[in-house]
């Protein structure tokens, strides 16, 4: 992975901090540190996101899955760390059917979750692909779209 990502902009999640090799934007309000991918601390990596990921081919790594993001990024996780898998675990644990499940999404990583939900709610800022799959479209993430949907259709 170090060889594949060495000349790319990236961030790596290694709880409880995020490591960046660029400072032109802050990801969120959590702690983060500037670092090169070659010099990351020796902790388990939860996720890698690579900006401008064109030309990277990670098919040879069988323990990971990659997911394109709408911002020309590539998210890299363990092959089983998907929203679809997480939703299936929750549905099974609480004995809730697909038809009685609502999911909210805005990016490519939400497609599998949408496929396993009875109600699919695309955020206003979602990709057109998700909006086409959606049973409902709500307001943007930064305009309380989930709260709006819950108030309109659940409460």
Secondary structure as the mmCIF struct_conf table of DSSP 4:
data_model
#
loop_
_struct_conf.conf_type_id
_struct_conf.id
_struct_conf.beg_label_comp_id
_struct_conf.beg_label_asym_id
_struct_conf.beg_label_seq_id
_struct_conf.end_label_comp_id
_struct_conf.end_label_asym_id
_struct_conf.end_label_seq_id
HELX_RH_AL_P HELX_RH_AL_P1 UNK A 2 UNK A 5
TURN_TY1_P TURN_TY1_P1 UNK A 6 UNK A 7
BEND BEND1 UNK A 8 UNK A 8
STRN STRN1 UNK A 9 UNK A 14
TURN_TY1_P TURN_TY1_P2 UNK A 15 UNK A 16
STRN STRN2 UNK A 17 UNK A 20
BEND BEND2 UNK A 21 UNK A 21
BEND BEND3 UNK A 24 UNK A 25
BEND BEND4 UNK A 28 UNK A 30
STRN STRN3 UNK A 32 UNK A 34
HELX_RH_3T_P HELX_RH_3T_P1 UNK A 37 UNK A 39
BEND BEND5 UNK A 42 UNK A 43
STRN STRN4 UNK A 47 UNK A 51
BEND BEND6 UNK A 52 UNK A 52
TURN_TY1_P TURN_TY1_P3 UNK A 54 UNK A 55
TURN_TY1_P TURN_TY1_P4 UNK A 59 UNK A 60
TURN_TY1_P TURN_TY1_P5 UNK A 62 UNK A 63
STRN STRN5 UNK A 64 UNK A 69
TURN_TY1_P TURN_TY1_P6 UNK A 70 UNK A 72
STRN STRN6 UNK A 73 UNK A 78
TURN_TY1_P TURN_TY1_P7 UNK A 79 UNK A 80
HELX_RH_AL_P HELX_RH_AL_P2 UNK A 83 UNK A 94
TURN_TY1_P TURN_TY1_P8 UNK A 95 UNK A 95
HELX_RH_3T_P HELX_RH_3T_P2 UNK A 98 UNK A 100
STRN STRN7 UNK A 102 UNK A 105
BEND BEND7 UNK A 107 UNK A 107
HELX_RH_3T_P HELX_RH_3T_P3 UNK A 108 UNK A 110
HELX_RH_AL_P HELX_RH_AL_P3 UNK A 111 UNK A 115
TURN_TY1_P TURN_TY1_P9 UNK A 116 UNK A 116
BEND BEND8 UNK A 118 UNK A 118
STRN STRN8 UNK A 119 UNK A 122
TURN_TY1_P TURN_TY1_P10 UNK A 124 UNK A 125
BEND BEND9 UNK A 126 UNK A 126
HELX_RH_AL_P HELX_RH_AL_P4 UNK A 128 UNK A 133
BEND BEND10 UNK A 135 UNK A 135
STRN STRN9 UNK A 136 UNK A 137
HELX_RH_3T_P HELX_RH_3T_P4 UNK A 141 UNK A 143
TURN_TY1_P TURN_TY1_P11 UNK A 144 UNK A 144
HELX_RH_AL_P HELX_RH_AL_P5 UNK A 145 UNK A 153
TURN_TY1_P TURN_TY1_P12 UNK A 154 UNK A 154
#
